[in-house]
Amino acid sequence: MNTEEQFEAAKKRVQTLSERPDNNTLLKLYGLNKQATLGDCNEPSPPAYNFIEVAKQNAWKGFAGKSKDAAMHEYIALVDSLFT
């Protein structure tokens, strides 16, 4: 399986977790997914009162400069760690 196939499999696998990960882990998964699929964040900032969207965008921005391939590998490793 190539990296993209492993990444897509990890995205499906994470949905089968018996327990919901903590918010920090969810934000990391979100940021890595966005970085792997869209690259660096270039979207306008959400309104400051929208705390959830601000947190999600900050998580994505935290991976700025990371290559698509590196973000995929980190996402796969994080998902794998949730099953151990």
matplotlib code that plots the C-alpha trace (Angstrom):
import matplotlib.pyplot as plt

x = [0.0, 1.3, 1.2, -2.0, -3.8, -2.5, -3.6, -7.1, -7.2, -6.2, -9.0, -11.5, -9.9, -9.9, -13.7, -13.8, -12.3, -14.3, -13.7, -13.6, -10.0, -9.4, -9.8, -6.0, -5.7, -8.8, -7.3, -4.0, -5.8, -7.8, -4.7, -2.7, -5.6, -5.9, -2.2, -2.0, -4.9, -4.8, -1.3, -0.6, -3.6, -4.5, -8.1, -9.2, -9.4, -12.8, -14.4, -12.7, -16.0, -16.1, -13.7, -14.0, -13.2, -10.3, -8.9, -9.2, -7.5, -4.7, -4.2, -3.9, -1.5, 0.6, 1.7, 2.6, 5.5, 5.1, 5.0, 1.9, 3.8, 5.2, 1.7, 0.2, 2.9, 2.4, -1.4, -1.0, 1.3, -1.0, -4.0, -1.9, -1.0, -4.6, -5.1, -2.3]
y = [0.0, 3.4, 6.4, 7.8, 4.5, 4.1, 7.6, 6.9, 3.7, 5.5, 8.1, 5.2, 3.3, 6.2, 6.3, 2.8, 3.8, 2.6, 5.8, 9.4, 10.8, 13.9, 17.3, 17.9, 14.6, 15.5, 18.8, 17.2, 14.7, 17.6, 19.7, 16.9, 15.9, 19.4, 19.8, 16.4, 17.2, 21.0, 22.1, 25.2, 27.1, 30.2, 30.6, 33.8, 33.6, 32.8, 35.3, 35.2, 34.3, 31.0, 29.2, 25.8, 27.1, 29.2, 26.1, 24.0, 26.7, 27.1, 23.3, 23.3, 26.3, 24.5, 22.1, 24.9, 24.0, 20.2, 18.4, 16.5, 13.2, 14.0, 15.0, 11.8, 9.7, 11.6, 11.2, 7.4, 7.1, 9.0, 6.8, 3.7, 5.0, 5.3, 1.6, 0.5]
z = [0.0, -0.8, 1.6, 0.2, 0.5, 4.1, 4.9, 3.6, 5.5, 8.7, 8.2, 8.0, 10.9, 13.3, 13.0, 14.5, 17.8, 20.8, 22.7, 21.5, 21.7, 23.8, 22.2, 21.7, 19.8, 17.7, 16.9, 15.9, 13.7, 12.1, 11.5, 10.0, 7.8, 6.5, 6.0, 4.1, 1.9, 1.4, 2.4, 4.4, 5.7, 3.6, 4.7, 6.5, 10.2, 11.7, 14.1, 17.5, 19.2, 17.2, 19.6, 17.9, 14.4, 15.8, 17.6, 14.4, 12.3, 14.8, 14.8, 11.0, 11.1, 13.6, 10.8, 8.3, 6.2, 6.7, 3.4, 2.3, 2.7, 6.1, 7.3, 6.0, 7.8, 11.1, 10.8, 10.2, 13.1, 15.4, 14.4, 15.0, 18.5, 19.4, 18.9, 21.2]

ax = plt.figure().add_subplot(projection="3d")
ax.plot(x, y, z, "-o")
ax.set_aspect("equal")
plt.show()
